[in-house]
Amino acid sequence: MIIKKGRKILADNVIMRKSVVGHLIGLRFFRKLKDNEAMLFVFKKPLKSTVDMFFVFYAIDIIFLDERKKIIDLKKNMPPFSFFIMKKKCRYMIEMRKGSIRKNMLSLNDTLSF
């Protein structure tokens, strides 16, 4: 479960990706995420994450978090077959259905828990 500070539930069905293979596979060929779903990427240490949407056939929102689970960057409506390079190091990355950032009123420096 992913919760925004203040007890707002963002996703109650979370798919975790902790391994290198899991990071590489991500949402490739994965069905479209539902409103209550998210994919959580956990990195062993903070790093500059690169996100590619190759073989992901729908747009998503991406939330980048530091080691304290504070939002350090947001990417809305990331289109299929596109590429994004983080400017800051992140420890966690959350991929959610397109429109989730706006719907949940997420902004930089918000803190999440999971």
C-alpha positions in Angstrom: 0.0 0.0 0.0 1.3 3.5 -0.9 0.0 6.3 1.3 0.4 10.1 1.0 1.2 11.8 4.3 -2.2 12.5 5.8 -3.5 9.0 5.2 -4.6 9.4 1.5 -4.2 5.9 -0.1 -2.7 6.2 -3.5 -2.5 2.5 -4.3 -3.5 -0.6 -2.4 -2.2 -3.1 -4.9 1.6 -2.6 -5.3 3.8 -4.6 -7.5 7.4 -4.4 -6.2 10.5 -4.5 -8.5 13.7 -4.9 -6.4 16.0 -6.9 -8.6 18.0 -5.7 -11.7 15.9 -8.0 -13.9 12.7 -6.6 -12.3 14.0 -3.1 -13.0 14.7 -3.9 -16.6 11.3 -5.6 -17.2 9.2 -3.0 -15.4 5.9 -2.5 -17.3 7.1 -4.0 -20.6 4.2 -5.9 -22.1 2.3 -5.4 -18.9 -1.4 -4.8 -18.9 -2.6 -1.3 -18.2 -2.4 -0.4 -14.5 -5.7 0.1 -12.7 -6.6 3.1 -10.5 -5.6 1.3 -7.3 -2.4 -0.2 -8.7 1.2 1.0 -8.8 4.6 -0.5 -9.6 7.3 0.4 -7.0 11.0 0.2 -8.0 13.4 -0.1 -5.0 17.0 0.7 -5.7 19.8 -0.5 -3.3 21.2 3.0 -3.2 20.2 6.4 -4.7 21.0 6.6 -8.4 20.1 8.7 -11.4 17.3 6.6 -12.9 16.7 6.2 -16.6 13.2 5.4 -17.6 12.4 4.0 -21.0 8.9 3.2 -22.2 9.8 0.7 -24.9 7.1 -1.9 -25.3 4.9 -0.1 -22.8 1.8 0.6 -24.8 0.1 3.3 -22.7 1.1 6.6 -20.9 1.8 6.6 -17.2 2.7 9.0 -14.4 6.1 8.5 -12.6 7.0 9.7 -9.0 10.6 9.8 -8.0 11.5 9.7 -4.2 14.6 10.1 -2.2 15.8 7.8 0.7 13.3 9.5 3.1 10.4 8.8 0.6 10.1 12.5 -0.2 9.0 13.4 -3.8 12.0 14.9 -5.6 10.6 14.8 -9.2 7.4 14.1 -11.0 6.8 13.0 -14.6 3.2 13.4 -15.8 1.8 11.5 -18.8 5.0 9.8 -19.9 4.1 8.6 -23.4 4.7 5.1 -24.8 8.0 4.4 -26.5 9.7 7.5 -25.0 12.8 8.0 -22.8 13.5 10.1 -19.7 16.7 10.7 -17.6 16.5 11.8 -14.0 18.4 14.9 -13.1 18.6 13.9 -9.4 19.4 10.6 -7.7 16.3 8.7 -6.4 16.0 5.7 -4.1 12.4 4.8 -5.1 10.4 5.2 -8.2 6.6 4.7 -8.5 4.8 4.2 -11.8 1.1 4.8 -11.7 -1.8 5.2 -14.1 -1.8 8.4 -16.2 -3.5 11.2 -14.3 -2.6 9.8 -10.8 -0.3 12.8 -9.9 -3.1 15.3 -10.7 -5.9 13.1 -9.1 -3.9 12.7 -5.8 -2.6 16.3 -5.8 1.0 15.2 -5.5 3.7 17.8 -5.6 7.5 18.1 -4.9 8.4 17.6 -1.2 5.3 15.6 -0.4 6.2 12.5 1.7 4.8 9.0 1.0 4.9 5.8 3.0 4.7 2.2 1.9 
